[in-house]
Amino acid sequence: MQPAGEKPRVGGASGESGLQPFTIALPPVEERAAMPAGFRAGGLAAGIKPSGRPDLALIATLGEPAAVAAVFTTNLVSAAPVRLSQAHLSATEPGSGGRFGWADAVVATSGCANAATGPAGDADQAEVCRLAADSMKTEPIRILPLATGVIGVRLPMPKVGAGIAKLAPHLETTDVAMESAARCLMTTDTVVKLATTSVDLPGHDGLPVRITVSGMAKGVGMIHPRMATMLSVVLTDAKAEPDVLFGLLSPAAQRTWNQTSVDGDTSTNDTVFLLASGAAGARPVEADSPVAVTLGAAIEAVARSLTRQQAADGEGATTLITCQVSGAADDHDARAIARAVISSSLFKAAVHGRDPNWGRVAGAAGNARLPDEALLEAAGLSHVEAMPRVGRPPRLDTDLLRIAVAGTLVFSGTPLEFDREAVRAAMDAPEVLVRLDLGLGEGSGEAFGCDLTEGYVKENAEYTT
């Protein structure tokens, strides 16, 4: 069995007349709320958003603190909630570098990013955590804040404080309560984003125990691969130490959230939290064990579903773009090329116009570069292995390259004759699949994006007005 954190095996083969989509060996996921044992949640409209829509959420444990792992934005203009969450994780688990620790609750505000707000914004965020801690009889360092919305705007603290006081006594353990919290995260999202799966882990008596992994996410703009994508909270009732959770979350994030781009902009607030209550009653998950592989696959399945939902709901989008790359020298090369294709504004515009312009795909593949050292190491390379590859192009031989658009092979070392109108018709769908095979090795990877439309420009031309 593969070590914990490694990519699940890819299935599916290339046919003679085209490239078949491959499938990832992950547990099946349902796009709905399913509250894991040991958690409670709720949300309401506190008045942060001028629209009056729900904008304040609390997600809390029922008893003991939850183990937490996190990934955050690497944007240097990181928001106050990002910095405070990192500080709180470091305080509860010294030596974690703000990547994992313990928490009793997550408090999320929507409509105000609390980014680039100076010392006053830091003080506001600390006060949010103090108010939440007081309401739930815990310490502020055991509260993790999330925020999303307009940059450079202060939180309306009287409204936030009143909202926390009203919401905290009424958190519930129901699926409806989890969905309510998820809706509070939304800004320009048009649909709530939820995902859940269940797997069996061994219990203390050796018999299987069913555990649940469920997640929520928001974010349909200002999304580009850099350690996380917008906001997501993933909950599980499995039991694991914080460092074990981080060892599962980090590589999963590289294969899912870091393989997603809507517009090429990285947010100031990107955060993913993974919380484990241990309430299902399964044995603790140990690092680098077969059980860790099972739990890691469930976490990645939920992350993959959420990130696909985010890409499909991209601002102004009409089409989800999935790019799958096989035959690469290794998985790192494959992911870099897939990420370059779905990030190309030229190709995104072509998809919106249902134009099977495979030249845009080839050009994007040729422009691909491997990411920076932090991302390569998070994806599994050692420091020594990562350093020589930072920013380098993946291996690519045009004579061996094959490209298929919407199920039709259009390039195989040289341009191929194909029915352009038939491919245009096939592209007129909620999802367009682009397949590349490099003919160089066993590496594979995928990435997710969306088409570029007039709606995106209008949304962001009027964002603060």
N, C-alpha and C positions, 0 to 999 in steps of 0.2 A: 504494500500500500504506500502511496506517495506520502512524503513528510507533510506535516501541517504547514499550511501557508502556500504550498505549491498549487499551480493552476490545475483545475480538474481537466481530465483528458478530453480532447476534442474529437467528436465523431462526425462522420460524413465524408464523402469522397468526391473527387473531381471526375466528371463525366467526359466523354470524348467530345461532345458537342457544346459543352458549357462547364461552368463551375457551380457545383451544387452548394447550397448554404450548409454550413456546419453547425452542429448543435453543441452546447456546453453541458457537460454532465453535472448538472446541479439539481437539487430538489425542486419539485413543482411549486409555483408561487400563485397565490390568489391576491388580487388587487382589492383588498378590503382590510378593515381594522379587525384585529383579534388581540385583545389585551393579554399579555403573558401574566402568569401568576406573580404576585408580589408587587404589583404596580397599581397606581390610581392616577387619574388625570381629569382635566377639565379645561374649559375655556370660556371666555366671554368678551364682550365689547366694552373696553374700559374708556374709550374715547381718544385713543392715540391716533387712529385713522380718522380724518375728517369725514369719510364716507359713513362712519358708524358701523362698519363691518367688524366682526370679531378680531381682536388684536392682542389678547393676553392669554397665555396658556401656562399651566403648571402640570408637570409630570413628576410624580413622587413615589417613593417606596412605601410599603406598608409597615415595615419593621426595621430590620437592620439596613445599614447603608448598602448601596449597590456598588459593585466593582464597575469601573468606568475606563474605557479607552476612547481616545479622541484623535482626530486629525483636523488641522486648521489651515486657513489661508496662509500663503507665504507672501502676500502683498505687504509691503513695508508700511503702508498706511493701515495697519490693522486696527480694528475697532476696539473700543473699550471692553465690550463683552468678551472678545477673543482673549485679550491680555489678562482679564480678570479670571476667566475660566482656566487658563494656563496656570496662573498663580495659585488658584484654589486646588487644582490637581497636584501641583508640586507640594503644597502644604499638607495634603492628606497622604501623599506617597512621596516622601523625600527621595530625590535621585531620579525621579521619573522624567525630568525635563519638561513637565507640563503635558506629557503625552498620555498618562494614565494615573488613576487614583481612585478615590471613593466619593460618593455623593448621596445625599438624601433626596435631592430634587433638581429639576431643570426648570428655570423660569424663562419664558420666551415672550418678547415684545415685538410687535410687527407694526410697521408704519414709520419707524425711526431707527436708523442704523446705529445711532450713537457712535459714529465714526468721525474723526477729525473735529472733535468737540473740545479738545484740550483737557486741562485738569478738572474743569467743572463737569465734563462728561464722565470722567473716571469716577468722580465723587457720586454722580447720579447712579452709575452702575453699581457701585458699592452699596448705595442706599437701597437699591432694588433687592439686592441679595440679603441685606439686613432685614428688610421688611418681610421677605419671603421666609427667612429663617425664623423670625419672631412668630409668624403665623403658623409655622409648622414645628415649633419647639425644637429647633436644632441650631447649629452654628452657621454663620455666614459662609465659612470656608467649605461647607458641605452643600452649597447651592451653586449650580452652574448656570450662568446666564447665556441666552441667545438673543440676538436682535437682528432685525432686517428692516430696510426701508430707505428713506432719503438720507444721504450723507450730509453732515454738517448741521444737523438739527438736534436740539436738546430734547430729551425725554420730558413729557409733561408730568412731572413727578407727583403732583397731587392726584391726578387721575390714575396713575399707575399704582400708587399706594392704596387708594380706595378700591381699585380693582382687585389687588392681591388680598386685601382684607375680606372682600366679598366672596372671592373664589375659593380661597384655601380651605374653609370648613366644609366645602361641598364637593370635593373630589370624589370620583367614583371609580370602581374597578371594571366598568362595563366597556364593551367594544364601542358603544356610542360615545362614551366619554373620551376614548382615544381618538375617535374621528373628530370630535369637537376640538380637541387640542390641535390636531393636524390642520383644521380649517383656520385656526388663529394664526398659523404661520404664513398664510398666503398673502402675497402682495399683488403682482400682476398675473399670477397663476389663474387659469380659468377653471381648473378642476383640482380637487383634493387628491393628494398622492399618497397611497397606502399600499403596503405589501406584507404578506405573511406566509410563513411556511412552518412545518413541524417535522421533526426527526426524532428517532429514538436514541437515547443515550443510556448507558448502564446505570442501574440504581445501586444502592448500597448492598442489596441482597443479590446482585448480579442479574436481576431481571430487568428488561427494558423499561425505561421511563420516557414517556412522550414529553418533549420540550418544545416550546414555541419561540420563534424569532419573528418579530413584527417591527415594521418601520414606517415612518412618515417622513416626508420631505417637501420642501418648497424650493422654488427657484426656476425661472424660465428665461431669465436674462442676466447679463453680466456673469456668464458661465464660461469657464475655460479651464483646462486641466492644470491645477496647481495644488495638490495635496487634498483637496476636497471640493465639493461643488455646492455652493449655497448652504442651506441648512437641512440637516437630517438628524433624527433621533431614532435609533434602533434599540429595541428592548428585547431581552430574552430572560426566561426563567431558568436557564442553565446556570451552573455554578462554576466560576473560574476566577482566578486571581487577575488583578488589573493588567499585569504584564503579559499574561497569557492571552487576554482579550486583545491587547494591542498587537501581539504577534499574528492574530487572525485578521483584525480589521485593516491594518496597514497594507498588506499585499492585496487584499480584496479591493481596497480603495483605488489602488493603481490600475486594476483591471476593469473598474466600473466607473466611479466618479471621475477619475483622472483620464478616462477615455471618452469624455463627453465635452462637447463645445457647442454653445449656441451662437456666440458672437465674438469670441476671442478676447473678452475682457474678464479679468480675475477679480472677484469681489474682495472688499475689505473685511467681510464678515463670515466667509466660508467656514463652516464647522460641521463635523459629524461626530455625534456622541453614540457610543455603544454601551449600554448599561445592562448588567447581569444581576438579577436578584437572587438566584439560587433557590427560588421558592418551589420549583417543580419536584425537588427531592432526588435528583440524579447525583451521582458521585462527582466530585470536582474534576474538571477537565485539566489534564496535564499537558504541558507544552510538548510538541513533537510526538504526539501519540495518535493512534488511529481514531480515538474519540475526538481529538482536536480537529482532525481532518473532516469528520462528520459535521461538527459544529461550524467549522470554517466554511464549509460548502453551503450550509444554511444561511449564514451571514452574507456570503457573497451572492446567493440567489436573491435575497431581499434587496441588497444593494443594486444588483443588476436591474431588477424590476423597477426600482425607484428611479434610477438614472435614465432608463428608457422612457419612463413616464415624463420625466423632466424635459428630455430632449423633444419628445413628441408635442409637448405643450409650450415649446419655445415661443417667445414673444412674436406674434404675427404668423407663426408657423402653420403650414397646412400639411406637412409631410415629415415623418420621421425618416432620417437617413441612417442606415446601418452599413458600415463598411467592415467586411471580414477579409483578413489577409492570411493566407497559408503559404507554405513553401519557403518561409523566410529562414535566414541563417539561424535565428533564435527568436524567442518570443518578444524580446525587447525591440528587435528590428521590426517585427510584425506590428507591434502596437504603435511604434513611431510612425509607420507608414499609414496605418488605419487612422490615426489621430490627425495626420496631415490632410488626408482626403476629406474627412468630415469637417475640418476647420477651414477649408478653402472657400472663400466668399464667391469665387467664380463658379465652383461646382455647386454650391448651395443655391446660387441664382439659376443655374442651369436646371437643377431639379425642380425649382419652382415653376420654370417655364416648360417642364417636361421635355427638355432637350437632351437627347442621349449623346452628349458631347463628351465622349470618353477621353478626349485630349486633356480636358480639365483634370480628370483622374490621374492620367499619366504624369502631367505636370506637377500636380500636388505630391505624388509619390516621389518624384525626383527632387522635390524641395524638402523632403522630410529630414528632420534632425532628431537625434536622441536627446532626451531631456537632461536636466542638470543632475549633479551628483546625488542630491537628496532623494530625488524620485527614483533614480536607478537603484540606490541602496534600499529604499523602501520596497522596491519590487523584487529584491532578493539578491542583488549583486553585492559582493564585498567592496570595501573601499578601494582596494587594489584593482579589482576588476572594473569598477565604475569609472575611475578617474580617466583612463585613456579613451573612454567612449563618450564622455560628456560633450554634447553639441556636435558629435560626428554624424555624418550621413549613414543610414543603414546600407547594407550591401544590396545592390540592385543591378541586374543585367537585363537591359531592354530586350535582348534576343530571347530571353527565357520568360519574360513577363507575359502573363495572360490577364485580361480584364473582362469581366462580365458585368453588364448593367441590366438590372431587373430580369435576370434569368437568361440573358442572351450574351453569348461570347462575341465580343466586338473587336478584340485585339489579341493576337497570339504571336508576339515577336514582330509582326507586321499587321497593318490594318486588315480587317476582315469585312467582307460583304455581309450586310445584314439588313433586315426589313426595318427601316427607321421608323415608319409609322406604327408598326407593331410594338416596337420598344417604347415609343411615346405613349401608346395606349397602356402598356404595362406599368409605366411610371406614374400613371394617373391613379394613384392608390395611397392609402394612409401611410404606407411604409415602402421605401425604395431600398433594395439591397444592392450594394456594389461589392463584387467579389474580385479579389486579386490573388493570383498565385505567382510567387516569385521563382519557383523552380530551383531553389538553392539549398533547401534543408527541411527540417521538421518544425520550424517555428510558426506559431500562429497567434492571432490576436484580433480583437474587434474594437470598434469605436462607434459612438452614437452622436448624431447631430440632427439638424433640421434645415429646411429650406430657408432662404433669405427672401423676405417679402416686403412689400410696401408697408404692411402692418407693423413690422419691426421698426421701421424708420419713424412712422407716426407715433408709435408708443413712446419712443425714447426722445423724440423731438418735443414732446409735451409732458415729460415725466413729472416735473415739479410744478406744472401749471394746470 
